[in-house]
């Protein structure tokens, strides 16, 4: 399963000390059906633990997700900063999922080349 993070999400993850291993773990759990919240339209919310702590008080990530194929981390926030997404934000993420989850290999390579997305790999 190919996993990516947007440039904006990558900045958030770097600022919060979140590594690619934590993102891979979140996608692995989702792939096993352990989705923290299915928001519909290819959008899920997955918890990510803070370094040295558990997931419950950690971060929330919005992931555009198609099981077994693609995952895009597009937004992250600390649970202490906000509880949930607004209705309009959720609608925007669903529209984004419609577009991003149908990208083919040529589109993915173009987005990687221009820095719009970054692939989450085993070697970080």
VMD Tcl script that builds the backbone (N, CA, C; Angstrom):
set m [mol new atoms 372]
animate dup $m
set s [atomselect $m all]
$s set {name element resname resid chain x y z} {
  {N N UNK 1 A 0.852 -1.187 0.000}
  {CA C UNK 1 A 0.000 0.000 0.000}
  {C C UNK 1 A 0.886 1.235 0.000}
  {N N UNK 2 A 0.619 2.132 -0.932}
  {CA C UNK 2 A 1.414 3.354 -1.020}
  {C C UNK 2 A 0.817 4.414 -0.105}
  {N N UNK 3 A 1.709 5.054 0.642}
  {CA C UNK 3 A 1.304 6.054 1.624}
  {C C UNK 3 A 2.074 7.339 1.364}
  {N N UNK 4 A 1.335 8.446 1.434}
  {CA C UNK 4 A 1.908 9.752 1.168}
  {C C UNK 4 A 1.472 10.731 2.248}
  {N N UNK 5 A 2.213 11.828 2.338}
  {CA C UNK 5 A 1.799 12.945 3.186}
  {C C UNK 5 A 1.916 14.204 2.339}
  {N N UNK 6 A 0.990 15.121 2.558}
  {CA C UNK 6 A 1.070 16.389 1.840}
  {C C UNK 6 A 2.188 17.224 2.443}
  {N N UNK 7 A 2.598 18.211 1.707}
  {CA C UNK 7 A 3.640 19.116 2.185}
  {C C UNK 7 A 3.220 19.783 3.497}
  {N N UNK 8 A 1.954 20.175 3.569}
  {CA C UNK 8 A 1.432 20.823 4.788}
  {C C UNK 8 A 1.462 19.845 5.959}
  {N N UNK 9 A 1.013 18.608 5.728}
  {CA C UNK 9 A 1.028 17.620 6.807}
  {C C UNK 9 A 2.466 17.314 7.218}
  {N N UNK 10 A 3.390 17.258 6.270}
  {CA C UNK 10 A 4.795 16.980 6.589}
  {C C UNK 10 A 5.360 18.047 7.524}
  {N N UNK 11 A 5.011 19.306 7.289}
  {CA C UNK 11 A 5.477 20.384 8.188}
  {C C UNK 11 A 4.908 20.189 9.594}
  {N N UNK 12 A 3.613 19.860 9.671}
  {CA C UNK 12 A 2.982 19.590 10.969}
  {C C UNK 12 A 3.700 18.435 11.672}
  {N N UNK 13 A 3.917 17.341 10.951}
  {CA C UNK 13 A 4.558 16.159 11.541}
  {C C UNK 13 A 5.972 16.485 12.026}
  {N N UNK 14 A 6.722 17.212 11.245}
  {CA C UNK 14 A 8.085 17.597 11.653}
  {C C UNK 14 A 8.055 18.453 12.911}
  {N N UNK 15 A 7.161 19.426 12.936}
  {CA C UNK 15 A 7.047 20.343 14.081}
  {C C UNK 15 A 6.702 19.583 15.360}
  {N N UNK 16 A 5.872 18.547 15.232}
  {CA C UNK 16 A 5.417 17.796 16.402}
  {C C UNK 16 A 6.291 16.577 16.719}
  {N N UNK 17 A 7.338 16.361 15.937}
  {CA C UNK 17 A 8.233 15.242 16.189}
  {C C UNK 17 A 7.646 13.887 15.809}
  {N N UNK 18 A 6.745 13.885 14.853}
  {CA C UNK 18 A 6.071 12.665 14.402}
  {C C UNK 18 A 6.892 12.057 13.266}
  {N N UNK 19 A 7.283 10.802 13.406}
  {CA C UNK 19 A 8.086 10.187 12.356}
  {C C UNK 19 A 7.239 9.324 11.425}
  {N N UNK 20 A 7.853 8.892 10.333}
  {CA C UNK 20 A 7.138 8.097 9.338}
  {C C UNK 20 A 6.697 6.742 9.895}
  {N N UNK 21 A 7.420 6.216 10.877}
  {CA C UNK 21 A 7.019 4.938 11.483}
  {C C UNK 21 A 5.637 5.053 12.115}
  {N N UNK 22 A 5.342 6.193 12.738}
  {CA C UNK 22 A 4.024 6.401 13.347}
  {C C UNK 22 A 2.942 6.465 12.273}
  {N N UNK 23 A 3.263 7.069 11.132}
  {CA C UNK 23 A 2.303 7.146 10.030}
  {C C UNK 23 A 2.073 5.762 9.432}
  {N N UNK 24 A 3.146 5.008 9.249}
  {CA C UNK 24 A 2.999 3.644 8.726}
  {C C UNK 24 A 2.154 2.794 9.668}
  {N N UNK 25 A 2.326 2.975 10.975}
  {CA C UNK 25 A 1.536 2.224 11.949}
  {C C UNK 25 A 0.054 2.585 11.834}
  {N N UNK 26 A -0.248 3.865 11.669}
  {CA C UNK 26 A -1.646 4.298 11.532}
  {C C UNK 26 A -2.282 3.683 10.286}
  {N N UNK 27 A -1.543 3.629 9.179}
  {CA C UNK 27 A -2.065 3.043 7.945}
  {C C UNK 27 A -2.200 1.528 8.092}
  {N N UNK 28 A -1.241 0.906 8.758}
  {CA C UNK 28 A -1.324 -0.540 8.985}
  {C C UNK 28 A -2.586 -0.878 9.760}
  {N N UNK 29 A -2.854 -0.121 10.843}
  {CA C UNK 29 A -4.060 -0.357 11.638}
  {C C UNK 29 A -5.321 -0.164 10.793}
  {N N UNK 30 A -5.339 0.888 9.984}
  {CA C UNK 30 A -6.503 1.138 9.127}
  {C C UNK 30 A -6.683 -0.003 8.129}
  {N N UNK 31 A -5.584 -0.483 7.580}
  {CA C UNK 31 A -5.650 -1.587 6.635}
  {C C UNK 31 A -6.181 -2.862 7.252}
  {N N UNK 32 A -5.991 -3.009 8.556}
  {CA C UNK 32 A -6.502 -4.162 9.292}
  {C C UNK 32 A -7.936 -3.942 9.764}
  {N N UNK 33 A -8.526 -2.818 9.377}
  {CA C UNK 33 A -9.898 -2.518 9.770}
  {C C UNK 33 A -10.015 -1.762 11.078}
  {N N UNK 34 A -8.891 -1.391 11.683}
  {CA C UNK 34 A -8.896 -0.656 12.954}
  {C C UNK 34 A -8.870 0.845 12.675}
  {N N UNK 35 A -9.989 1.325 12.164}
  {CA C UNK 35 A -10.133 2.737 11.813}
  {C C UNK 35 A -10.767 3.451 12.999}
  {N N UNK 36 A -10.116 4.519 13.441}
  {CA C UNK 36 A -10.629 5.249 14.604}
  {C C UNK 36 A -11.963 5.929 14.298}
  {N N UNK 37 A -12.102 6.509 13.112}
  {CA C UNK 37 A -13.382 7.105 12.703}
  {C C UNK 37 A -13.446 7.130 11.187}
  {N N UNK 38 A -14.477 6.479 10.644}
  {CA C UNK 38 A -14.716 6.526 9.203}
  {C C UNK 38 A -15.646 7.696 8.945}
  {N N UNK 39 A -15.132 8.718 8.284}
  {CA C UNK 39 A -15.891 9.950 8.064}
  {C C UNK 39 A -16.614 9.953 6.723}
  {N N UNK 40 A -16.508 8.856 5.984}
  {CA C UNK 40 A -17.211 8.714 4.716}
  {C C UNK 40 A -16.469 9.324 3.552}
  {N N UNK 41 A -16.770 8.837 2.367}
  {CA C UNK 41 A -16.204 9.399 1.157}
  {C C UNK 41 A -14.714 9.221 1.014}
  {N N UNK 42 A -14.150 8.172 1.636}
  {CA C UNK 42 A -12.717 7.941 1.550}
  {C C UNK 42 A -11.903 8.724 2.560}
  {N N UNK 43 A -12.565 9.293 3.567}
  {CA C UNK 43 A -11.894 10.092 4.587}
  {C C UNK 43 A -11.994 9.359 5.927}
  {N N UNK 44 A -10.846 9.160 6.566}
  {CA C UNK 44 A -10.840 8.561 7.895}
  {C C UNK 44 A -10.052 9.451 8.850}
  {N N UNK 45 A -10.297 9.242 10.138}
  {CA C UNK 45 A -9.521 9.912 11.184}
  {C C UNK 45 A -8.780 8.822 11.941}
  {N N UNK 46 A -7.454 8.957 12.029}
  {CA C UNK 46 A -6.632 7.998 12.748}
  {C C UNK 46 A -5.862 8.717 13.841}
  {N N UNK 47 A -5.768 8.063 14.989}
  {CA C UNK 47 A -4.972 8.593 16.095}
  {C C UNK 47 A -3.510 8.228 15.887}
  {N N UNK 48 A -2.645 9.143 16.283}
  {CA C UNK 48 A -1.209 8.906 16.244}
  {C C UNK 48 A -0.654 9.302 17.602}
  {N N UNK 49 A 0.117 8.403 18.196}
  {CA C UNK 49 A 0.656 8.637 19.536}
  {C C UNK 49 A 1.734 9.712 19.514}
  {N N UNK 50 A 1.819 10.437 20.631}
  {CA C UNK 50 A 2.963 11.317 20.846}
  {C C UNK 50 A 4.140 10.423 21.218}
  {N N UNK 51 A 5.335 10.883 20.949}
  {CA C UNK 51 A 6.526 10.116 21.299}
  {C C UNK 51 A 6.493 9.760 22.784}
  {N N UNK 52 A 6.612 8.472 23.093}
  {CA C UNK 52 A 6.675 8.018 24.467}
  {C C UNK 52 A 5.343 7.995 25.190}
  {N N UNK 53 A 4.244 8.260 24.477}
  {CA C UNK 53 A 2.922 8.275 25.092}
  {C C UNK 53 A 1.958 7.448 24.247}
  {N N UNK 54 A 0.739 7.364 24.697}
  {CA C UNK 54 A -0.272 6.603 23.976}
  {C C UNK 54 A -0.990 7.439 22.930}
  {N N UNK 55 A -1.886 6.776 22.196}
  {CA C UNK 55 A -2.637 7.457 21.138}
  {C C UNK 55 A -3.768 8.320 21.670}
  {N N UNK 56 A -4.336 7.985 22.828}
  {CA C UNK 56 A -5.544 8.679 23.278}
  {C C UNK 56 A -5.339 10.174 23.503}
  {N N UNK 57 A -4.180 10.585 23.962}
  {CA C UNK 57 A -3.926 12.005 24.190}
  {C C UNK 57 A -3.034 12.617 23.138}
  {N N UNK 58 A -2.827 11.901 22.055}
  {CA C UNK 58 A -1.877 12.338 21.045}
  {C C UNK 58 A -2.494 13.181 19.953}
  {N N UNK 59 A -2.206 12.807 18.736}
  {CA C UNK 59 A -2.616 13.582 17.571}
  {C C UNK 59 A -3.726 12.876 16.821}
  {N N UNK 60 A -4.477 13.657 16.081}
  {CA C UNK 60 A -5.495 13.132 15.178}
  {C C UNK 60 A -5.038 13.475 13.771}
  {N N UNK 61 A -5.193 12.539 12.877}
  {CA C UNK 61 A -4.819 12.798 11.499}
  {C C UNK 61 A -6.007 12.505 10.597}
  {N N UNK 62 A -6.151 13.330 9.584}
  {CA C UNK 62 A -7.160 13.094 8.555}
  {C C UNK 62 A -6.430 12.443 7.391}
  {N N UNK 63 A -6.935 11.274 6.998}
  {CA C UNK 63 A -6.285 10.476 5.968}
  {C C UNK 63 A -7.298 10.188 4.863}
  {N N UNK 64 A -6.897 10.434 3.640}
  {CA C UNK 64 A -7.686 10.029 2.485}
  {C C UNK 64 A -7.250 8.596 2.213}
  {N N UNK 65 A -8.203 7.656 2.247}
  {CA C UNK 65 A -7.822 6.242 2.371}
  {C C UNK 65 A -8.631 5.342 1.457}
  {N N UNK 66 A -7.902 4.523 0.707}
  {CA C UNK 66 A -8.518 3.440 -0.057}
  {C C UNK 66 A -7.755 2.176 0.327}
  {N N UNK 67 A -8.427 1.305 1.074}
  {CA C UNK 67 A -7.809 0.103 1.638}
  {C C UNK 67 A -7.030 -0.682 0.576}
  {N N UNK 68 A -5.783 -1.003 0.937}
  {CA C UNK 68 A -4.944 -1.809 0.080}
  {C C UNK 68 A -4.321 -1.078 -1.092}
  {N N UNK 69 A -4.634 0.211 -1.255}
  {CA C UNK 69 A -4.123 0.936 -2.415}
  {C C UNK 69 A -3.369 2.206 -2.043}
  {N N UNK 70 A -4.094 3.199 -1.525}
  {CA C UNK 70 A -3.515 4.513 -1.291}
  {C C UNK 70 A -3.947 5.091 0.052}
  {N N UNK 71 A -3.044 5.863 0.639}
  {CA C UNK 71 A -3.362 6.647 1.826}
  {C C UNK 71 A -2.609 7.970 1.718}
  {N N UNK 72 A -3.321 9.071 1.980}
  {CA C UNK 72 A -2.732 10.405 1.963}
  {C C UNK 72 A -3.018 11.068 3.305}
  {N N UNK 73 A -1.983 11.372 4.069}
  {CA C UNK 73 A -2.142 12.162 5.290}
  {C C UNK 73 A -2.230 13.616 4.860}
  {N N UNK 74 A -3.378 14.253 5.149}
  {CA C UNK 74 A -3.594 15.609 4.652}
  {C C UNK 74 A -3.741 16.667 5.752}
  {N N UNK 75 A -4.070 16.241 6.975}
  {CA C UNK 75 A -4.290 17.229 8.033}
  {C C UNK 75 A -4.042 16.564 9.376}
  {N N UNK 76 A -3.444 17.303 10.282}
  {CA C UNK 76 A -3.205 16.781 11.623}
  {C C UNK 76 A -3.439 17.844 12.668}
  {N N UNK 77 A -3.845 17.393 13.844}
  {CA C UNK 77 A -4.060 18.317 14.956}
  {C C UNK 77 A -3.940 17.558 16.269}
  {N N UNK 78 A -3.618 18.282 17.315}
  {CA C UNK 78 A -3.559 17.702 18.655}
  {C C UNK 78 A -4.968 17.652 19.227}
  {N N UNK 79 A -5.254 16.589 19.943}
  {CA C UNK 79 A -6.579 16.461 20.556}
  {C C UNK 79 A -6.857 17.650 21.477}
  {N N UNK 80 A -5.810 18.150 22.113}
  {CA C UNK 80 A -5.987 19.273 23.037}
  {C C UNK 80 A -6.313 20.583 22.315}
  {N N UNK 81 A -6.043 20.651 21.004}
  {CA C UNK 81 A -6.296 21.878 20.243}
  {C C UNK 81 A -7.716 21.984 19.719}
  {N N UNK 82 A -8.305 20.841 19.352}
  {CA C UNK 82 A -9.671 20.851 18.825}
  {C C UNK 82 A -10.253 19.462 18.935}
  {N N UNK 83 A -11.569 19.396 18.952}
  {CA C UNK 83 A -12.249 18.114 19.100}
  {C C UNK 83 A -12.524 17.449 17.756}
  {N N UNK 84 A -13.166 18.172 16.860}
  {CA C UNK 84 A -13.585 17.579 15.601}
  {C C UNK 84 A -13.507 18.582 14.469}
  {N N UNK 85 A -13.772 18.088 13.273}
  {CA C UNK 85 A -13.829 18.938 12.092}
  {C C UNK 85 A -15.193 19.602 11.990}
  {N N UNK 86 A -15.201 20.788 11.380}
  {CA C UNK 86 A -16.470 21.421 11.060}
  {C C UNK 86 A -17.066 20.719 9.844}
  {N N UNK 87 A -18.341 20.866 9.651}
  {CA C UNK 87 A -19.043 20.238 8.527}
  {C C UNK 87 A -18.449 20.667 7.182}
  {N N UNK 88 A -18.127 21.956 7.044}
  {CA C UNK 88 A -17.561 22.433 5.779}
  {C C UNK 88 A -16.163 21.869 5.537}
  {N N UNK 89 A -15.381 21.699 6.600}
  {CA C UNK 89 A -14.057 21.091 6.450}
  {C C UNK 89 A -14.182 19.639 5.993}
  {N N UNK 90 A -15.097 18.909 6.598}
  {CA C UNK 90 A -15.311 17.517 6.211}
  {C C UNK 90 A -15.725 17.435 4.742}
  {N N UNK 91 A -16.603 18.310 4.314}
  {CA C UNK 91 A -17.012 18.336 2.911}
  {C C UNK 91 A -15.826 18.585 1.987}
  {N N UNK 92 A -14.954 19.489 2.382}
  {CA C UNK 92 A -13.768 19.788 1.570}
  {C C UNK 92 A -12.838 18.581 1.500}
  {N N UNK 93 A -12.667 17.882 2.622}
  {CA C UNK 93 A -11.814 16.687 2.621}
  {C C UNK 93 A -12.418 15.578 1.758}
  {N N UNK 94 A -13.728 15.456 1.750}
  {CA C UNK 94 A -14.372 14.443 0.887}
  {C C UNK 94 A -14.161 14.769 -0.585}
  {N N UNK 95 A -14.264 16.050 -0.941}
  {CA C UNK 95 A -14.001 16.458 -2.325}
  {C C UNK 95 A -12.547 16.185 -2.707}
  {N N UNK 96 A -11.643 16.477 -1.778}
  {CA C UNK 96 A -10.226 16.216 -2.019}
  {C C UNK 96 A -9.977 14.718 -2.193}
  {N N UNK 97 A -10.641 13.898 -1.382}
  {CA C UNK 97 A -10.495 12.438 -1.495}
  {C C UNK 97 A -10.958 11.967 -2.867}
  {N N UNK 98 A -12.066 12.528 -3.361}
  {CA C UNK 98 A -12.558 12.167 -4.695}
  {C C UNK 98 A -11.474 12.354 -5.750}
  {N N UNK 99 A -10.729 13.430 -5.631}
  {CA C UNK 99 A -9.689 13.730 -6.615}
  {C C UNK 99 A -8.414 12.925 -6.375}
  {N N UNK 100 A -7.942 12.912 -5.154}
  {CA C UNK 100 A -6.632 12.304 -4.884}
  {C C UNK 100 A -6.651 10.784 -4.959}
  {N N UNK 101 A -7.744 10.165 -4.578}
  {CA C UNK 101 A -7.783 8.702 -4.580}
  {C C UNK 101 A -7.929 8.111 -5.980}
  {N N UNK 102 A -8.124 8.968 -6.980}
  {CA C UNK 102 A -8.171 8.449 -8.347}
  {C C UNK 102 A -6.905 8.787 -9.133}
  {N N UNK 103 A -5.884 9.315 -8.464}
  {CA C UNK 103 A -4.626 9.611 -9.148}
  {C C UNK 103 A -3.988 8.316 -9.637}
  {N N UNK 104 A -3.481 8.354 -10.870}
  {CA C UNK 104 A -2.766 7.193 -11.385}
  {C C UNK 104 A -1.264 7.391 -11.158}
  {N N UNK 105 A -0.468 6.450 -11.610}
  {CA C UNK 105 A 0.979 6.496 -11.360}
  {C C UNK 105 A 1.621 7.739 -11.958}
  {N N UNK 106 A 1.193 8.143 -13.136}
  {CA C UNK 106 A 1.743 9.347 -13.773}
  {C C UNK 106 A 1.438 10.573 -12.918}
  {N N UNK 107 A 0.208 10.675 -12.430}
  {CA C UNK 107 A -0.184 11.804 -11.580}
  {C C UNK 107 A 0.597 11.805 -10.270}
  {N N UNK 108 A 0.752 10.630 -9.667}
  {CA C UNK 108 A 1.500 10.521 -8.409}
  {C C UNK 108 A 2.950 10.954 -8.613}
  {N N UNK 109 A 3.566 10.499 -9.701}
  {CA C UNK 109 A 4.959 10.873 -9.971}
  {C C UNK 109 A 5.093 12.376 -10.191}
  {N N UNK 110 A 4.129 12.981 -10.849}
  {CA C UNK 110 A 4.158 14.435 -11.059}
  {C C UNK 110 A 4.037 15.177 -9.734}
  {N N UNK 111 A 3.132 14.718 -8.871}
  {CA C UNK 111 A 2.955 15.362 -7.559}
  {C C UNK 111 A 4.192 15.178 -6.688}
  {N N UNK 112 A 4.824 14.016 -6.778}
  {CA C UNK 112 A 6.075 13.791 -6.046}
  {C C UNK 112 A 7.171 14.715 -6.570}
  {N N UNK 113 A 7.260 14.838 -7.883}
  {CA C UNK 113 A 8.306 15.666 -8.496}
  {C C UNK 113 A 8.157 17.141 -8.145}
  {N N UNK 114 A 6.922 17.632 -8.053}
  {CA C UNK 114 A 6.749 19.058 -7.745}
  {C C UNK 114 A 6.650 19.335 -6.244}
  {N N UNK 115 A 6.741 18.291 -5.412}
  {CA C UNK 115 A 6.774 18.476 -3.962}
  {C C UNK 115 A 5.429 18.627 -3.296}
  {N N UNK 116 A 4.345 18.402 -4.024}
  {CA C UNK 116 A 3.013 18.503 -3.442}
  {C C UNK 116 A 2.779 17.405 -2.418}
  {N N UNK 117 A 3.309 16.203 -2.720}
  {CA C UNK 117 A 3.220 15.079 -1.795}
  {C C UNK 117 A 4.609 14.487 -1.589}
  {N N UNK 118 A 4.752 13.778 -0.482}
  {CA C UNK 118 A 6.007 13.100 -0.121}
  {C C UNK 118 A 5.624 11.666 0.226}
  {N N UNK 119 A 6.343 10.705 -0.324}
  {CA C UNK 119 A 6.021 9.325 -0.035}
  {C C UNK 119 A 6.564 8.932 1.335}
  {N N UNK 120 A 5.751 8.212 2.083}
  {CA C UNK 120 A 6.135 7.676 3.389}
  {C C UNK 120 A 6.758 6.312 3.113}
  {N N UNK 121 A 8.031 6.173 3.415}
  {CA C UNK 121 A 8.752 4.949 3.104}
  {C C UNK 121 A 9.284 4.289 4.368}
  {N N UNK 122 A 9.751 3.080 4.223}
  {CA C UNK 122 A 10.310 2.334 5.348}
  {C C UNK 122 A 11.532 3.010 5.930}
  {N N UNK 123 A 12.321 3.657 5.082}
  {CA C UNK 123 A 13.549 4.269 5.569}
  {C C UNK 123 A 13.375 5.724 5.999}
  {N N UNK 124 A 12.101 6.195 5.990}
  {CA C UNK 124 A 11.790 7.527 6.500}
  {C C UNK 124 A 12.243 8.619 5.600}
}
mol reanalyze $m
mol bondsrecalc $m
mol representation Tube
mol addrep $m
